[in-house]
Structure formats: C-alpha cells, structure tokens
Amino acid sequence: MSAPAAQQTLFKDLAADLPDQHQAEFFQNLHEAGISPNDVELARLLRALQLYKQRTSRLHRAATDLRWSAGHSFHDGERAACP
C-alpha cells in the first residue's frame, strides 16, 4: 500500500467510531481546512475535537433531561422543589 493510500485509510480509521453526523462533519472539516493525507497529526487533533463535541453534546442533553424530569416530579400531588 502506498503512503497516501495508507494515510487515507488512517483518516477513515480515525472517523470509524464517530456517529454518522460527526463523521460527515469530520471529513467536511478536513476538506475545508485543507488537511491533506500528509497532515496526519492535524487529522488526529480534529478527531479529538469531534469526540469532545460528541461527549459534551451528550452531557448537555443528559443534564437538560435531568433538569426537566426533576422539575416535573410530583410528590403527594405537589410539584417537587427543584434544586
């Protein structure tokens, strides 16, 4: 396998564990930033950013769900106090 082909495979491997939406964003960002197969370290940093965004998005969603459920809890017909 040639070096550019191996590096393109690396890009695909870097995105393999990202959800489809984040994979698309990863490859779009690679293209927009002009990151070529020779810029492997930049691609790894971009992947780390995508993982960070994915995790913070999940945490935000979970916190929102928790706040919502805490605000809609009922005890003896009264709305429970929200911390």
N, C-alpha and C positions, 0 to 999 in steps of 0.2 A: 504494500500500500504506500502511495506517495505521501510526502509530508503534508501538502494541502488537503488531501483526502482524509488523512488521519486527523487533522485539526478540525475539519468539518464534522467528522464523526464525534470528536470531542464536544463540539458545540451541541450536537444532538444529545449526547450523553449528559451534558450539563443541564439541559432542559427536560430530561426524561421524567423526573419526579415532580415537575411543576404541573398544576392543573392546566387544562387546555387554554383557558383565557390568559394565564400567566406565561405559558409557552409562546403564544402569539405575541404578547407584549415583549417578551424577551427577544425574539427574533426581529421584531419591528425596531426595537431599541438598538440592537446590533447594527441593523441596516442604517438607521438614522444617524447613529454616532460614527458610522464609517469604520466599525470594528471588523477587521478582516481576519481570516484564519491565522494570520501571523500575530494577532493580538490576543493570545490565549489568556494572559493574566487579566486583561480588561474584561474579557468574557466571564471569567470566574468571579470577578467583582460584581459584574452586572447580575449574575445568577444569585449571588449573596443578597443583593438588593431586592431581587424578586422574591426570594424566600422571606426576607424581613417584611416586605409589604404584605405577603400572603399571611404571615403569622399575626402581624398587627391588625390586619383586617379581621381575622378570626377572633382575636381578643376583643376588639371593639364590638363585634356582633354579639359575642357572648356576654359582655358587660351590659350592652343595651337590653338583651333578653332578660338578664338577671334583674336589672332595674325595673323593667316592665312587669315581670312576674312579682317582684316584691311590692310594687305599687298597686297591684291588682289582687293581692291576697286578702282574704276575708276571714275574720275570726268572730264568731258569735254575731254575725250579721253586721259587724262594724268593719270598716276598712282598717287594715293593719297599718301601724305607723311605719313610714319609710325612713330609713336612716339617712 
